Amino acid sequence: MRKAAILALAALALLPACGKKTVLRPAEGQPLPPKPAMASVQPGVGDLLNSSPQARPVRDDELVTKSKPLQPDRFDLPPPG
């Protein structure tokens, strides 16, 4: 029982470290990724972390604006048998 309590206390002590955020930067001695072929300048760390609207489009939750009954479908047949 005492081992379980110590283990639970240790897990609770380490849990806040999971959400720790630090500034992202390249590893020591490692360069940034190569410049894209069509880019005029080398993007910085902040530019690489921010995605463009084309890469991450906004979500449109409003798919149906007007509710209307479906038109009859001549191919909507019951299963045979």
N, C-alpha and C positions, 0 to 999 in steps of 0.2 A: 504494500500500500504506500509505503514511504517513497519507494522508487518511482511509482506512478505519479505521485504528487510532485516530486522533483522534476520528472520528465515533463509534466504538464506546465510547470512553472518555467522551465527552460524554453519550451515551445512558445509560451506567451511572451517571453522576453525577446525571442528572435522574430516574432511575427511582425512587429513594426518595421523591421529592416527590409521586408519584402516590398514595401511601397516606397522605399527611398528613391528619390529622383535626383540625378546629378546632370550636369551639363554634358551633352554628348560631344565628343570630339574624336578624331582619329587616334588610334593607338600610337604610342610613342615610337617615332621613327617610321611610321607608315604615312604615305601621302593620301590625299583625298582621291576619290575615283577619277578616272580620266575625264577630260572635258568632252561633253557631247559634240558630235560632229558639226551640227548646225549652230552651236552656241558661239556667241562672239567673245564671251568672257567665261572664265572658270567659275562655276557656282560655288558659293561658300557653304559652310555647314548649315546655316539657317535656311538657305535656299533649297538645299537637298532634303531637309526635314519637312518643309511645307509643300504639300501637294497642290497641283493646279486644279482648277474646277473640271478640267477635262479628265484628269486622272481620278478624281473623286467627285462625281456629279451630285448635285443636291437631290434629295429624295422628295418625290411628289406623292404624298399620301392620299390626295384627293383624286382617286381614279374615276369615280362615278359622280358626275355633277347633277345629272338628271336621271331619275328612275323612270323607265318606260318599259312596257311589256314587250316580251320577245315576239318577233314575227314568226308565224308558223313555218316550220322547216319540213319540206317534203321528204327529206332524207332521214328524218328522225323517226325511225320505224321501231316497233317492238321487236325483241329477240325472237328468232324463229322457234317454233315448237310449242 
